[in-house]
Amino acid sequence: MLEFLAMGGYALFVWPAYGATVLVLGLAVVLPLRRHRQLTRELELIAIQHDQSQII
């Protein structure tokens, strides 16, 4: 197991590369989901304001 973790002496290069990959892929999922949620809230507020202006 330790030999696997040492990656044949290249662990200092391999593990940070894995970490950077996981970080980038995670951000590629999380950031668009957050933006979608934000835009949905903004559109709901615009729709509410539009509906209220139609009543007056």
C-alpha positions in Angstrom: 0.0 0.0 0.0 2.8 2.4 0.9 4.4 1.7 -2.5 1.2 2.6 -4.2 1.0 5.9 -2.2 4.7 6.6 -3.1 3.8 6.3 -6.8 7.3 5.0 -7.6 8.9 8.1 -6.2 6.7 10.5 -8.1 4.1 11.1 -5.3 5.1 14.7 -5.0 4.0 15.3 -8.5 1.1 12.8 -8.8 -1.0 13.6 -5.7 -1.1 17.4 -6.2 -2.1 16.7 -9.8 -4.9 14.5 -8.6 -5.9 17.2 -6.1 -5.9 19.9 -8.7 -8.0 17.8 -11.0 -10.6 17.0 -8.3 -10.7 20.7 -7.4 -11.3 21.9 -11.0 -13.9 19.2 -11.7 -15.7 20.1 -8.4 -15.7 23.7 -9.3 -17.0 22.9 -12.8 -20.0 21.3 -11.1 -20.6 23.6 -8.2 -20.2 27.1 -9.8 -22.8 26.6 -12.6 -25.3 25.2 -10.0 -24.8 28.2 -7.8 -25.2 30.6 -10.7 -28.3 28.8 -11.9 -29.8 29.1 -8.4 -28.9 32.8 -8.3 -30.4 33.5 -11.7 -33.6 31.6 -10.8 -34.1 33.8 -7.7 -33.5 36.9 -9.8 -36.0 35.9 -12.4 -38.6 35.1 -9.7 -38.1 38.6 -8.2 -38.4 40.2 -11.7 -41.6 38.2 -12.3 -43.1 39.2 -8.9 -42.2 42.9 -9.6 -43.8 42.6 -13.1 -46.9 41.1 -11.7 -47.2 43.8 -9.0 -46.8 46.5 -11.6 -49.6 45.0 -13.7 -52.0 45.3 -10.7 -51.4 49.0 -10.2 
